[in-house]
Amino acid sequence: RISSGLTTVAVPVSQSDEGVSIVALGRYVPRLFCDFPLLGTEDFPFPAIINNPNFNPTDARDGVFLPQTSRQDRQIEENRTVMAASLSLYLSLLEFASEHGWQDLHLLAGARPIPSDLTWVDRAWYASEVLEPIREKLLQVRIVRTASNGLQSIKSPEGKSNLFFPSAATKELRRAIWKLANSWFPHQLPRESDVEVWNGLIWEDCRKVTVASFAKWIEVMGSVEKISESFAGDAVFDWLHQFYALLELDESEYDTLINRHRLFPNQNGELRKRSELFLESEVIDPSLKDILELLGNDVRASLIAHEIEGCLEDLAERDLQYVVMQITSEVQERTANRELSKRSRQAFSKLLLWFRNNDAQAKQLFPVLYKQKHLLYDEDEIVENLERAEQLSALLRDFQV
């Protein structure tokens, strides 16, 4: 407890090997005392017990005179003076408890607006003269025990958020959000055992982490590589699968989030909207994907990464036949144009090499191109290869090989 004059502010504590721990005030413990408890003040939302023998209680002794008034009233002014002293004592107690690392500091953060049934308190006065100063102090004092076992303030002196509080409609979702965030920024999360406590305490100045905010952060990352560098390391796909499981838990936001944000990696590791991606329904030879990319159509950009297992229901598919059709179409267009054909030399060479290494499959998949494969050869390249062959023969003769 801490006192000044006749005013005392107190909270119950316990002592153990871990140090001093704050003990929760019971639901039926009066918050205001005038030497004796004022029964009926159990819902007065001050986060500590206040005692002053000079309080002016109501006639029923179920509160003190703090109503709205348009004129001077001695009893009200005296009670407000006691409340101002109590506020100052509470803030000093809060600082002392934080500096000395007391356990369960969140129990000092339970300041709330006046409930509507407490008619003996001016709600507007309490909000501006008591609640607002308390919350301003709570933002700056190191009061939150973090998941990395540190003690952190909700905001920095510059007003930047130091902490993110899991927020969702259900306890299951809040726990899932915490687990996902814990591998990313544990030093900015309340410890797991306090998630539900803080969910009931935070107000508009406290920054929340939600399923939607996770979706925005992932989209900003832009690629699997960035996510891996930032926090996930080699377990990047495990982390993404946890995120997709979280999405599926949040039924109210699921459709909106998966269709609005770029959350799913393609086979190049870039994040795309789900609606922009297709499932590779059968294994497509990587060489054919490379050939199609050289022809200006990067099929990997539209295929969801092989490692992804979540959120695949109703996803449209692309197969080997699609890639074959795209290659055939591109090659036929380019062989009909001499300039395009020259610019496609590297792709044509790779396709010819694939024909040679996969002769039977090439005849089956590319019947037209296979019959016309002479169109894939470049005259300049043929002449160049003949000159190199002659040079090689001369070298072999000179060195008698």
N, C-alpha and C positions, 0 to 999 in steps of 0.2 A: 504494500500500500504506500501511497504518497500523499502528504498533507501540506496544506498551507492555511494558516489560521484555523478556522473551524471546519474547513472543507477537506474531506478525505475522498480519494479515489482509490479503489481496491479491486484486485482480481485474485482469484484463488490460484495457488501454485503448489507444485510438489517438487521435492528434491530427490535426485537419484544420482547414480554414478555418471549419467550422461549430462548432469547439470540441472538447471532449473527448467521445469516445464509448466506452461500455463494450463490450467484446468478449465474445462468448459463450464460456464455458468448454467445451472440447471434451469429447465423450462419454467419452473414455478418459483424461481428466486426473484424477489423484487429488486428492481434496479435502483430505486431511490429509497433512502432512509432519512428519517428525521429523528435520529438516535434509535428509533424503532422502525421496523420495516413498514413501508407504505404499501399495503396489499392492494394490488390493482395496477402496479407499475411494472409487472413482469414483462409486458410487451413494449415498454419504453425502449427504443432502439439505440441506446447508448452502450458501447462495448465494454463497459465496466460498471461497478457499483459506485454510487455517489452517496455520501453521507454528510449532512450538515444539520445541526440542531436548530438552525434558524430558518430552515425551509418553511414556507407558508403553505401548508397542505390544504387540499380541498376539504369541504365539510365532511365528506365521506371518508377522508384520509385514504383515497385510492389514487392520489396523484398530487401534484403541486400546481399552483396557479401560474399557468404560462399561456393563457389564451390570447387571441387577437384582441387588441384594444385600440381605440382611437383617442384615448385621453390618458393622462398620467394616472398610474395606479401603484401605490407604494408596494403592495404585496407582490405584484407581478414584477416590478423593477428589482426588488430584493431577490426574488427567485432567479431572474435573468442574470443578476450579478453572481449568484452562486454557480449558475451554469457556466458563465464565462470563466470563473476560477477553476471549475471542474474540467473544462476543456483544456486549459493551460496545463493542469496537472496530468491529464491523460496523455497529452502530447509529449510531456517530459518522460512519463512512464514508458511510452512507446519507444522513444529514442534509447532509453536506458536498456530496455529489454532487447532491442535489436543490437546495440553495441556489445552486449554481453552474451549474445548468441543463445538466448532462451529458445527452448523448443516450443513448437505449436504456436508460433507468433500469429498465425492466421486468426487465432481466436480474439486478437485485438483489432481485427479488421471488420468486425461485424456491425458496422454502422449502416443504418438504413433510413429511408424516409419515415416520417411518422405515419403509422397506420390510421385509417379513416375513423376507427372506433375510439381513438384516444382524443376525445373532444376537449380535454382540458389543456391541449397544447396547440399553439399557433403553428401550423405546418410550414407556412412560408418563412416565418422567423427561424424556426429550427433548421430548415434547409439551408438558409443563407448564413446563419450565425454559428451553427454547430456542425451540421453534416458536411457542408462544403469545406471548411477548414480541416476537418478530420480527413476527408478524402484527399485533399491536396497534400497533406503530410504523408498519408499512406502511400501515395505514388512515389515519394522520394526516399522513404526509409527502407532499409534492407529488411524486408519482412517475409519474403517468399523463399522457402526451402526448395531448391531446384533439383531436377533429376540427376544432376551431376554432383549433388550433395553440397552445393554452395548456398550462400545466402544473398539474395539479389533484390534490388528495388524494382518496382514495376516500371518506372521510367528513369531515364538519366537526367542529370541537371539541365540538359539542353532540351528535354521534353521528348526524347526519342524512346520508343518502347524497348525495354530490356527483356520483356517476358511476353509469352504467348499462351493464352489459356484455352485448352480444348473446349469447344462449344458445339453442341448439337442437340437434337431433340430427345435423344435417348442416352442412357448410361452406356449401353453397348457401343454406340457410335463414338462417344467421348473417349472411351478406353481405346478404341481402335485408332482414333486420331492421335492420342498420346503415344501409342506404340510406334506409329509411323513417324511421328515427329522426333521421337527419342533417338532414332539413329541419325538424325539430321542436326538438331540443335538442342541437346539435353540441357545445356547451360542456360537455355531460355525457356524452359518448361518447369512448371511445378512438379514436385515428385509425384509418382503415381498414386500413392496413398492419399494425396491431397486434392486430386483432380475434382472429385465431387464436392469437396468443401469449397474450393474456389469457384466452382460453377455457380454456387449459391451466393457468393460474395461479390463477384466482379460487377462493375458498373460501366457506363458508356466510355469512360476514359481508359479502360483496360483493353488491350488489344487481344482479340480472339483468333484462334486458329480453327478453321472450319474445313469441311470437305471442299467447299468452293474455293477457299483461299489456297488450299493445296493444289487444286487444278490450275489456278492462275500461276503459282510459282513454278510448277512443272512446265507449263507452256512457255514461260519466260526462259527456262533453261534451253529449250530448243532442240536438244539432242541427247542421246544416251551418253555420249562422251562427256558432256557438261555435267550431267547428273552424277556420273561416276567420279569426275574430278572434284565435284563439290562436296559429296558426302557418302555416296553409296559404295565406291570402290568396285571391287570385282563382283559384289553382290547386287549390282544394279538391277538385274532382272528379278531377283527375289524381292527387292524393295518395290519395284513396279507392280509385281503381282499382289503384294500387300495393299498397294494403293487401289488396284482394280477391285480387290475384295471389299475394300472400304467403300468404293463407289456403289457396289452392288448392295451394300447394307443400307445406303441412303436412298431408299426407293423414291422419295419425293423429288430428289435432285438428279437422279441417275440419267434419265434421258436427256435432260438439258445439258448436263456437264459433258457427257461423252460426245454429243453432237456439236457443242459450241466451242470446245477447247481442243487444241492440238496436244493429245495425251498419249498417242500410240506410235511407237517407233516403226518406221519402214525398214527395209532390208539394207538401207544405207545408214541406219542409226539416227535418222532425222525424225522429229516428232511431227505427226500429222493428225488431222481429225479422223475419227473412225470412218466417217462417210467417204473419205478420200482413199481408203485402203481396201485391198482385196486379200483374200486368203489364198495362199498357194496350195491348191487342192492335191497336187502330186509333185514329186520332186522334179524340178526342171533343171536340166544340165546347166551349171554355171557358165560354161563356155557360150552357150546360146544366149544367155542373158548379157554376157559381155559383147557379143556380136551385135545384139539389138541396141545396146547402149552406144556402140560406135556408130550405129546408123541413126542416132539422134533420138532414140526412144528408150529411156532408162526404165525398164519394167520394175526394177528393184524399188524405185521411188514410190510405186503404187502397191507394193506387196508388203503386208504386215510382217514384222520380224518373226523368224522361226521360233524364237525363244518365248514369244508371248502366248499365254494360255488363257487369259481372262478376257471377258467381254467379246467373245467371238461368235455368239449366237446371231444367226441371220446375216452373217457377213458374206457378201458376194464373193465368188471364187474366180480364180484364173488358173488355167492349166497349161500343160505343154503345148497343146494345140493352139492356144491363143498366141504364144510366143512364136510358133512356127508360122502362123498366118501373118503376124506383124513383120517378121523377117522377110517372108516371101513378098509381101506388098511393098516394103521399103526397097528391096533389091530390084524388083521389076521396075519400079519407078526410076531408080538411079541408073540401071543399065540402059534405059531408053534415052538417057541424057548424058552426052559425053562429058560435060563439065562436072555434073554430079557424080558420074562414075569415077572420075579422077580423084575427087575428094573423098571417095569411099574406099580407096585402095586398101587401107588397113583392115576394114571390116570384111571386104571381099576375100582378102588373103586368109583371115581367120576362118571364114566360112569354108573356103576350099580345104584348109587343113582339117577342119572338123569332118568334112565329107570323106577325106582320105582315111581318117582314124575311125570313122563310124560308117563304113560304106553301106552296110545292109540297112541301117537305120536311116541313113540319108536318102536312099532310094525310096523308102516307105514314107518318110515325113515330107521330103521336098522333091516329089517326082518331077515337077516342071523345071525347077532350078537345077536339079541334078542332071537332067538331059541337056540343059543349056549352060552348063557350068563353064563352057568356053567363054561365055560373055563376062565371066567374073575375072578373067585374066586381063591384065593391062599390057598393051603392046610395048610401051616403053620399058615396063618391068621385065617382059620376056626378053627383049633385046639386051637389057642390062644383065639379066641372069646368064644369057648366052656368052656375053663378054667375060663375065666372071668365071664361067666354066672353062673358057679357053685359057684364061690366065691361070687357073688352077692346074689345068693339064700341062701348061708350060712349066710351072713350078715343079710339078711331079717329075717331068722329064729331066729338068736341070739338076734336081737332087737325086735322080735315079731311084725314085720311090715307086 
